[in-house]
Amino acid sequence: MKFKNITYGLLVSTMSFFSCQTTVKKGVVSKENPIIETLKSIKGEGILFGHQDDLAYGMQWSYIDGESDVNRVTGDYPALFGWELGGIEFNHTHNLDSVPFSAIKRLAIWGHDKGGVNTFSWHPYSVIDTVSAWNGDSVVVKHILPGGAYHEAFKKQLDIVANFFTSLKDEKGNAIPFIFRPWHEMDGDWFWWGSKACSSDEFKKLFRFTIEYLRDIKGLSNMAVAYSPDRNFSGEDEYLTWYPGDDVVDILGLDNYHDFKMENGETVVIDKLHTIIHLANVKNKLAALTETGLDNVTDSVWFTQKLGKVLNDSIISRELSYAMVWRNDPKVHFFFPYPGHPAEEDAKAFCAGKNILLLKDYKGLGEK
């Protein structure tokens, strides 16, 4: 066991969501989401390790119940499961990565039942012309805001998203808690909600409307919310350029692939996470490395010598809640090694680190 002396009841509340009302503390957006208080309670005891689409497919398999590339390498599952909703807004049966939404629902519930945390990203197609999310020149945002020509159509898309989230229930029929991370990497220029296609004010209105509609109109009080710019900032003011407000955000995140590619880039990642952690503490929020990884894991010691150095920093190891690497798709790319890969043993050693929490570690909180 990698840790001890944690109140077990807080962890149980994450695994079994209760529908009772709770007192809202300053800075807490989600009234009924035990994930936030649980993660706050374990700060300093470990960082949850996450993997996108981990239970759905891997480098040598797909849609086999119980399989996982992380589990194949380490003997355990990640503590955090990432999923993607892009395409659901048009009632597609599969998301933009060709994963059936029926499978996402089933596997997300499985992950919750096993004691893990689910986080959802959303790369929606434009309601105006069905252009993909990766069209940084397409002006969409101002047209879907209140008063815009496509606002009502956008609300119908949010209704579909809300219906999916509402369908996530445990075996007793209780709504399961989850993290929603919409409109990420807005400081980049590659998405239609990014820096080339809308102003920071328009973005803030979009983010606020999305969360207020889902939370207050559709009743998703079991939803925690993450704000996650890319690495394009050098201080607190720049990080907050797109920040929509404390009342609609629970988690201050960072998506960062680029800095890890630079010589000694891990020191830059550390500095940026220090900035986020300071802001999170001031605002009574959580901090997370919401997306990262090395495409095709071309460095056999990347996990211990790059990501590990970041997460072992004295401040980060004490304050960061989770870190998630991207998906393993044999047709496109992968971000976690598979059995027989040159980085297998390094990733295994990284995951065995005393401050890295896999699923058994997370579930085992408080048993000693």
C-alpha positions, 0 to 999 in steps of 0.5 A: 500500500502506497499511503495511509491514514485517509478517511475511508468514508470519503472514498466510499462516497466517490464509489457510491453516489448519494442523491442527498443535498449537501452544503455548498462550500466557498468555491465548490461548484458541484453540490452533489459530486463527491469526487471533489471533496474526496480528491481534496481529502487525499491531496499529498497522498498520491496523484491519480493516473488516468488513460483515455479510452483505456477500457475500450481498446488497446494496441492488440485488442478491442472491446474485450471486457476487463482488458486494458493496456495499463492493466496488461503492463502493470497488473492494475487499471488506471484510477481515472478513465477518460472518454470522448463525446464528440459526435453525440450532439448529432445523435451519432452512434459512435464518437469521433474516434469510432467508439460506440456511445453504448460502449462508453456508457457501459464501460464508464459505469463499470469503471465507477462501480470498480471505484474509479473516476470518469472524465469526459471531453467533448470535441463537438461538430459545429451546429452551423455547418457540421464542421469538425472541432479542428477548424480554427478559422470557423466562426461558430461561437458568437452564433451559438451564444444566447441571441445568436442565430443558432442558439436554440440548435446549440441548446438541443445539442446540450440536451443530447449531452445531458441525456447521455450524462443522465443515463449514467447510473449505478445498479441502484439507479443512482446517478454516478459522479463524473468530471466534464472537461468541455471547450479545452485548449481554447488558447490554441488556434486549432478548434472553432472555440479557440483563439483565432475564432472567438474572443475571450469574452465570447469563450467565457460566455460559451463556457458559462452557458454550457455549464449553467444549462447542464447544471441548473436547467438539466439538473446535472448536479453530479457533474464536476467541471474542469477548465483546461487551457493548453500550454500557451501561458507564462503566468497567472494572468495569461492562464486566466485569460479565458477563465469563465469564473469560480462558480462554473469551475471545480478543477484548474487543468493543463493540457501539455504535450509540447513542452515535454518535447523540448530539451529540459521541457519538464522544468517548463511543465513544472513551472506551469503546474506551479502557477496552476496549483497556486491559483487552485489553492487561492480559489479553493479548486483542484489542480490537474494535468488533464492531458499529456503524453508522448505520441507513440512513446518513442522515448523508452524512459519517458515515463520515469524521466519526463512525466515522473520528474514532473509528478515527483516535484515536491509541490506537484506531488503534494498538490496535484490531483490527477494526470492523464495520458491520451489513448492507445489506438493502433490505427493512429497513435498510442500514449501508453506502452503495451506488453513487449514495447521498449518502454514497458518496464519504464512505464511499469516502474513509473506506475509503481511509484509511491505517489502514483495511484492506480485503481487498487491504490485509490480503492485501498485508501484508508485500509491501513 
